[in-house]
Amino acid sequence: TIPDTPFHDALVRYAEEKQRQNPDGYEASLKYQLQRLLDYFDKLKLKDIDSRVLHDYAALRRRTIKEATLHRELAVIQAIMNKSKREGLLATVPSFPKVKLPKGRTRWLTMEEEKRLLGVSPDHLKLVIMFALDTGGRRSELFKLDWRNVDLDHNRIVFVETKNGEDRAVRLTDRARAILEHLGPNDSGPVFTYKGKALASVTSSFERARRIAGLEDVRFHDLGHTFA
């Protein structure tokens, strides 16, 4: 039999998993999305959240938010319910409202913008930004990069357990290699550290540097677009 699980409990289980996997992304946005979902769904059981409830939620949110934001919120609800189904806490996942997304946003840094951003970044952030620009690594991939996955003999690194679940090898530019030689090399342990511990977040320092550099519409994710 399937237990009568409160949505609140399922949300907390999902939040704990995501915080372990990607603490930076959790702090930057996910915890605020989860709080909004709790405000609306806190009194409901998982089984109570059917297509009608979801459509009512979407209709309410559309009064104050854009479709892209609604899409992200619905994706979090769906992820919570999919996880619950896998764990035997939910029999079926309902159908979700359709969301029409605007054309995708693509933003990258010019060389002049890169110079401005690096010029106002503290040293630990500067290294992370340059490495992201030269490898295309996502924030979580950079934080998880271990010296065991650095191969200077063959001039490459391997990002493990990436977003699509596969390992990805990346050739090193001269600048990326120089950063690794500056930081190590070591036999094992995190590549990027701050005050002797594995780097877990650059959200506040990146936001501060972005503002000072006058780059209003730049996100960390755009460093990957610049690499591409």
LOVEX-527137 format. One line per 5 residues: number of its first residue (from 1); for each residue x, y, z of N, C-alpha, C. Coordinates in steps of 0.1 Angstrom, whole numbers. Example, Ala and Ser with C-alpha at 12.3 -4.5 7.8 and 13.67 -1.06 7.14 Angstrom:
# residues 2
1> 132 -57 78 123 -45 78 132 -33 78; 128 -22 71 137 -11 71 129 0 79 $
//
This chain:
# residues 228
1> 8 -12 0 0 0 0 9 13 0; 3 23 -6 11 36 -7 7 45 5; 17 49 12 14 58 24 7 71 20; 0 77 29 -7 90 27 3 101 30; 12 104 21 23 113 24 19 128 22 $
6> 22 137 32 20 151 30 30 156 19; 25 166 11 34 172 1 46 179 8; 44 184 20 55 190 28 66 181 30; 63 168 34 74 158 36 81 155 23; 74 153 12 81 150 0 89 162 -5 $
11> 85 174 -2 93 186 -6 106 186 2; 105 183 15 117 184 23 127 173 19; 122 161 15 131 151 11 138 155 -2; 131 161 -11 137 166 -24 147 177 -21; 143 187 -12 152 198 -9 165 193 -3 $
16> 165 183 6 177 178 12 186 172 2; 180 165 -8 188 158 -18 195 169 -27; 187 179 -31 192 189 -40 203 198 -33; 201 200 -20 211 208 -13 224 201 -12; 224 188 -10 236 180 -10 243 180 -24 $
21> 235 178 -34 240 177 -48 246 190 -53; 239 201 -50 243 214 -56 240 225 -46; 248 227 -36 245 237 -25 244 251 -31; 253 254 -41 253 268 -47 239 271 -54; 235 262 -62 223 263 -69 211 264 -60 $
26> 211 256 -49 201 256 -39 199 269 -33; 211 275 -28 210 288 -22 206 299 -31; 210 298 -44 208 309 -53 193 310 -57; 186 299 -58 172 300 -63 163 290 -58; 167 277 -57 158 266 -54 151 268 -41 $
31> 158 272 -31 151 273 -17 140 283 -17; 141 294 -26 130 304 -26 118 298 -34; 121 290 -45 110 284 -52 103 274 -43; 110 266 -35 104 257 -26 95 263 -16; 100 275 -10 92 282 0 79 287 -6 $
36> 79 291 -19 67 296 -26 57 284 -27; 63 272 -31 54 260 -32 48 256 -19; 56 257 -9 51 254 5 39 263 9; 41 276 5 30 285 9 17 281 3; 17 275 -9 5 271 -16 0 257 -13 $
41> 9 248 -13 6 233 -12 8 227 2; 12 235 12 16 229 24 5 220 31; -7 223 29 -18 216 36 -22 203 29; -17 201 17 -22 190 8 -13 178 10; -20 166 7 -13 154 6 -8 153 -9 $
46> 2 144 -11 7 142 -24 -4 138 -34; -13 129 -29 -23 123 -38 -34 134 -41; -35 145 -33 -45 155 -36 -41 164 -47; -28 164 -51 -24 173 -62 -26 167 -75; -37 170 -81 -41 164 -94 -40 175 -104 $
51> -44 172 -116 -43 181 -128 -51 194 -125; -63 193 -119 -71 205 -116 -64 214 -106; -58 208 -96 -51 217 -86 -39 224 -93; -32 217 -101 -21 222 -108 -25 233 -118; -36 231 -125 -41 242 -134 -46 254 -126 $
56> -52 252 -114 -56 264 -106 -43 271 -101; -33 264 -98 -21 270 -93 -15 279 -105; -14 273 -117 -8 280 -128 -16 292 -131; -30 291 -131 -38 303 -134 -36 314 -124; -34 311 -111 -31 321 -101 -17 327 -103 $
61> -7 319 -105 6 324 -107 8 333 -120; 0 330 -130 1 337 -143 -3 352 -141; -10 355 -130 -14 369 -128 -2 378 -124; 9 372 -119 20 380 -114 34 376 -119; 35 364 -126 48 360 -131 48 357 -146 $
66> 60 356 -152 61 353 -166 61 338 -168; 58 334 -180 57 319 -183 70 312 -180; 81 318 -182 94 311 -180 95 308 -165; 91 317 -156 91 315 -142 82 304 -138; 70 304 -143 60 294 -141 65 280 -145 $
71> 71 280 -156 77 267 -161 87 261 -151; 95 270 -146 105 265 -136 98 260 -123; 88 267 -119 81 263 -107 74 249 -109; 67 248 -120 60 235 -123 70 224 -125; 82 227 -130 92 217 -132 97 211 -118 $
76> 98 220 -108 102 216 -95 91 207 -88; 78 211 -90 67 203 -85 68 189 -91; 70 189 -104 70 176 -112 82 168 -107; 93 174 -104 105 167 -99 102 160 -86; 96 168 -77 92 163 -64 83 151 -65 $
81> 73 152 -74 63 141 -76 69 129 -82; 78 131 -92 85 120 -99 94 112 -88; 101 120 -80 109 114 -69 100 106 -60; 89 111 -56 80 104 -47 75 91 -53; 72 92 -66 67 80 -73 78 69 -73 $
86> 90 73 -76 101 64 -76 103 57 -62; 100 65 -52 102 60 -38 90 53 -33; 80 51 -41 68 44 -37 58 52 -28; 59 65 -29 51 74 -21 39 79 -29; 39 77 -42 28 82 -50 25 72 -61 $
91> 13 70 -64 9 60 -74 11 65 -88; 6 77 -91 8 83 -105 11 97 -104; 18 102 -114 21 117 -115 10 123 -124; 3 133 -120 -7 139 -129 -1 146 -141; -10 149 -151 -5 157 -162 -4 172 -158 $
96> 6 179 -163 8 192 -159 4 202 -170; 0 214 -165 -4 225 -175 7 227 -185; 3 230 -197 12 234 -208 17 248 -206; 29 251 -208 35 264 -207 42 268 -220; 38 279 -225 44 284 -238 56 293 -234 $
101> 68 288 -237 80 295 -234 84 305 -244; 89 316 -241 95 326 -251 107 320 -257; 112 326 -268 124 321 -274 136 322 -265; 144 312 -265 155 310 -255 164 322 -255; 169 325 -243 178 336 -241 193 331 -242 $
106> 200 337 -250 215 334 -252 223 346 -250; 231 346 -240 240 358 -236 254 353 -234; 263 360 -240 277 357 -238 285 370 -235; 297 368 -230 305 380 -227 314 383 -238; 315 396 -241 325 401 -251 339 401 -243 $
111> 350 402 -250 363 403 -244 364 414 -235; 358 426 -238 358 437 -230 350 435 -217; 339 428 -218 331 426 -206 338 416 -197; 344 406 -203 352 396 -195 363 403 -187; 370 413 -194 381 420 -187 375 428 -176 $
116> 363 435 -178 357 442 -167 354 433 -155; 348 422 -158 343 413 -147 355 407 -140; 366 403 -147 377 398 -140 384 409 -132; 384 421 -137 391 432 -130 385 436 -117; 373 432 -114 367 435 -101 364 423 -92 $
121> 369 411 -97 366 399 -90 377 396 -80; 374 391 -68 384 386 -59 392 374 -65; 404 371 -60 412 361 -66 406 348 -68; 399 343 -57 393 329 -58 382 329 -69; 374 340 -70 364 340 -80 370 342 -94 $
126> 380 350 -95 386 352 -108 391 339 -114; 397 330 -106 402 317 -112 390 309 -116; 379 309 -108 367 301 -112 361 306 -125; 360 319 -126 354 325 -138 363 322 -151; 376 324 -150 384 321 -161 384 306 -165 $
131> 383 297 -155 382 283 -158 369 279 -164; 358 286 -160 345 283 -166 345 288 -180; 351 300 -183 351 305 -196 359 296 -206; 369 289 -200 378 282 -209 375 267 -210; 366 262 -201 362 248 -201 347 246 -204 $
136> 339 256 -202 325 254 -203 318 247 -191; 326 245 -180 321 238 -169 310 246 -162; 299 238 -158 289 244 -150 294 247 -136; 287 255 -129 292 259 -115 293 246 -106; 283 237 -107 284 225 -98 295 216 -103 $
141> 298 216 -116 309 207 -121 323 212 -117; 324 226 -116 337 231 -112 339 229 -97; 328 230 -89 330 228 -75 333 213 -71; 328 204 -80 330 189 -78 343 184 -84; 350 193 -92 362 188 -99 373 184 -89 $
146> 377 172 -90 387 167 -81 401 165 -89; 412 166 -82 425 164 -88 426 151 -95; 419 141 -90 419 127 -96 414 128 -111; 406 138 -114 401 139 -127 408 150 -136; 420 153 -131 429 163 -138 440 155 -144 $
151> 442 156 -157 453 148 -164 461 158 -172; 471 164 -165 480 174 -171 489 167 -182; 492 154 -180 501 148 -190 494 147 -204; 481 146 -204 473 146 -216 466 159 -219; 468 168 -210 462 182 -211 447 182 -212 $
156> 441 175 -202 426 174 -202 421 173 -188; 408 175 -186 402 172 -173 389 165 -177; 383 158 -167 370 151 -169 360 156 -158; 349 161 -163 338 165 -154 330 152 -152; 328 148 -140 321 135 -137 307 139 -132 $
161> 298 129 -135 284 131 -130 278 144 -134; 279 147 -147 274 160 -152 259 160 -152; 253 171 -157 238 173 -156 231 162 -164; 237 157 -175 230 146 -182 234 132 -177; 242 132 -166 246 119 -160 258 112 -166 $
166> 264 119 -175 276 113 -182 289 121 -178; 300 114 -179 313 121 -178 316 128 -190; 323 139 -189 327 147 -201 341 152 -200; 349 148 -210 363 152 -210 364 165 -218; 373 174 -213 375 187 -219 390 190 -221 $
171> 394 194 -232 408 198 -235 411 211 -228; 423 213 -223 427 225 -216 433 235 -225; 428 248 -223 435 259 -230 448 262 -222; 456 271 -227 468 274 -220 465 281 -207; 454 289 -207 451 296 -195 445 287 -184 $
176> 436 277 -189 431 268 -179 442 259 -173; 451 255 -182 463 247 -177 471 255 -166; 473 268 -169 481 276 -160 474 277 -147; 461 278 -147 453 279 -134 455 266 -126; 455 255 -133 457 242 -125 471 241 -120 $
181> 481 245 -128 495 245 -123 497 255 -112; 489 265 -112 490 275 -101 484 269 -88; 473 262 -89 466 257 -78 471 244 -72; 479 237 -80 484 223 -77 497 220 -84; 497 209 -91 487 198 -90 488 190 -77 $
186> 477 183 -73 477 175 -62 472 161 -66; 474 151 -58 470 137 -61 455 136 -60; 448 142 -51 434 142 -49 429 154 -41; 416 155 -40 410 166 -33 404 176 -43; 396 185 -38 390 195 -46 400 204 -53 $
191> 397 208 -65 406 217 -72 404 231 -67; 392 235 -66 389 249 -62 385 249 -47; 393 257 -40 391 258 -25 391 272 -21; 386 274 -9 386 288 -3 388 286 12; 399 293 16 404 292 30 405 277 34 $
196> 411 269 25 414 256 29 403 246 27; 391 250 24 380 241 22 375 241 8; 368 230 4 362 230 -9 353 241 -12; 354 248 -23 346 259 -26 332 254 -28; 322 260 -22 308 255 -22 299 266 -28 $
201> 303 278 -29 294 288 -34 302 301 -39; 298 306 -50 303 319 -54 292 329 -57; 280 326 -52 268 334 -56 270 349 -52; 273 351 -39 274 365 -35 285 372 -41; 297 366 -42 309 372 -48 307 375 -63 $
206> 300 366 -70 298 368 -84 288 379 -86; 277 379 -78 267 390 -79 273 404 -77; 282 404 -67 288 417 -63 298 422 -75; 305 412 -80 315 416 -91 307 420 -104; 296 413 -106 287 416 -118 282 430 -117 $
211> 277 434 -105 271 447 -103 282 458 -105; 293 455 -98 304 466 -99 309 467 -114; 309 456 -121 314 457 -135 303 462 -144; 291 465 -139 280 470 -147 274 461 -157; 274 448 -154 269 437 -163 256 433 -157 $
216> 245 440 -161 232 439 -155 226 425 -158; 228 420 -170 220 408 -175 229 396 -176; 240 395 -169 249 384 -169 247 375 -157; 246 361 -160 245 351 -150 258 342 -151; 261 335 -141 272 326 -141 271 316 -153 $
221> 258 312 -155 256 302 -166 260 308 -180; 261 321 -181 265 327 -194 279 325 -197; 287 321 -187 301 319 -189 303 306 -198; 293 297 -196 293 285 -205 289 288 -219; 280 298 -221 276 302 -234 288 309 -241 $
226> 296 316 -233 308 323 -239 318 312 -244; 320 302 -236 329 291 -240 324 285 -253; 311 282 -254 305 276 -266 307 285 -278 $
//
